[in-house]
Amino acid sequence: MHNLIYDETWSVEDIVKEAHKLIGKKLGEIDKSGWLDPNRSERSDKGRIGNMIQADYFGIYFNIENNLNSALHGVLEFIVT
């Protein structure tokens, strides 16, 4: 796994291009911080997988007081399906 760190100079296209590299990856390959641990307190949070991708893949770390989506040009939100 690479150490990708999002940078505000990225364009929306850069973010989408990087996100496309996740297609076909297993969640366990992305999880570096134990987001999938069944004992983690956020386990019931329906957005935890998106938070994991933001933190562990893009390097945008979860902060409950800061809307993470605003960090992504104010237009992007990670939706995981």
C-alpha positions in Angstrom: 0.0 0.0 0.0 1.3 3.5 -0.8 1.4 6.5 1.5 -0.9 8.8 -0.4 -1.5 12.2 1.1 -4.2 14.4 -0.3 -3.0 17.9 -1.2 -5.3 20.9 -1.7 -3.6 21.5 -5.0 -5.2 18.3 -6.4 -8.0 18.9 -8.9 -11.3 17.0 -8.7 -10.0 14.9 -11.6 -6.9 14.0 -9.6 -9.0 12.8 -6.7 -11.3 10.8 -8.9 -8.4 9.3 -10.8 -6.8 8.2 -7.5 -10.2 6.8 -6.2 -10.5 4.7 -9.3 -7.4 2.8 -8.2 -9.5 1.5 -5.3 -11.7 -0.5 -7.6 -11.2 -4.2 -6.9 -9.3 -3.7 -3.7 -10.4 -5.5 -0.6 -11.2 -3.3 2.4 -8.6 -5.2 4.5 -5.9 -4.0 2.0 -6.8 -0.4 2.7 -7.4 -0.5 6.5 -4.1 0.5 8.2 -5.7 1.8 11.4 -8.0 -0.9 12.6 -11.3 0.6 11.2 -12.5 -2.9 10.5 -11.7 -4.1 14.0 -15.0 -5.5 15.5 -14.2 -3.9 18.9 -13.7 -0.4 17.5 -16.1 2.1 19.0 -17.1 3.5 15.6 -18.1 -0.1 14.4 -21.8 0.9 14.2 -21.1 4.1 12.3 -22.5 3.6 8.8 -19.8 6.0 7.4 -16.8 4.3 8.9 -15.8 2.7 5.6 -15.7 6.1 3.9 -13.9 7.5 6.9 -11.3 4.6 6.6 -10.7 5.4 2.9 -10.4 9.1 3.6 -7.9 8.5 6.4 -5.9 5.4 5.4 -5.9 5.8 1.6 -6.0 9.6 1.1 -4.4 10.7 4.3 -7.3 12.9 5.4 -7.7 12.1 9.0 -11.1 11.9 10.8 -11.9 14.9 13.0 -15.5 14.9 14.3 -15.3 18.8 14.7 -14.3 19.2 11.0 -16.5 18.3 8.1 -14.1 16.1 6.1 -16.1 16.7 2.9 -15.3 20.4 3.0 -11.6 19.4 2.8 -12.2 17.9 -0.6 -12.9 21.1 -2.6 -16.2 21.5 -0.9 -17.9 19.3 -3.6 -16.8 15.8 -3.1 -18.0 13.2 -0.6 -16.8 9.6 -0.4 -19.7 7.2 -1.0 -18.7 3.6 -0.7 -20.8 0.9 -2.3 
